[in-house]
């Protein structure tokens, strides 16, 4: 199938993925961050940008199940600063709970009778005995556990990730295009 000029143009404007793979003996998973830029469709309707965090578990040494068990969480402009703050200062008083973790819960059916049926949970922790952060994502579909994956993020990877997340904010808000761009 031939790609149209519009499709190729949109694809070429999309930034590259940031990837972290931790397939040590098949026990951890992989993580990708994809930035979707805002765009205007042919009906002049604007669509805002979004950052997708994808995770998949390993099914063997350095083999990831991106087909059947991939989980995708759309990180909003509300979620992103929380992750940045946690990566920079996991001991900040805003995270002062018994487990000292950042927990983001996305419920597709929040506010409806189907609340709790399709839920994605991202937990980020930094165990006191480790230098690394631990990212865990789990998903429930129809109220039943569907998939889960974990990825360790080293301090240097956390710096890159925090920087990329911060850079994504003006792109998501379209502050990098038009009269407001530099």
BELHUPE-V552033 format. One record per helix or strand of 3 or more residues. SS is the DSSP state (H for helix, E for strand). FROM is the first residue (numbers start at 1). TO is the last residue. If there is no record, write none. Layout:
# BELHUPE-V552033
((SS | FROM | TO) (SS | FROM | TO))
This chain:
# BELHUPE-V552033
((H | 5 | 13) (E | 18 | 21) (H | 24 | 26) (E | 30 | 36) (E | 50 | 56) (E | 58 | 60) (E | 71 | 75) (H | 77 | 88) (H | 93 | 95) (E | 102 | 107) (E | 119 | 125) (E | 133 | 141) (E | 144 | 153) (H | 155 | 172) (H | 178 | 180))
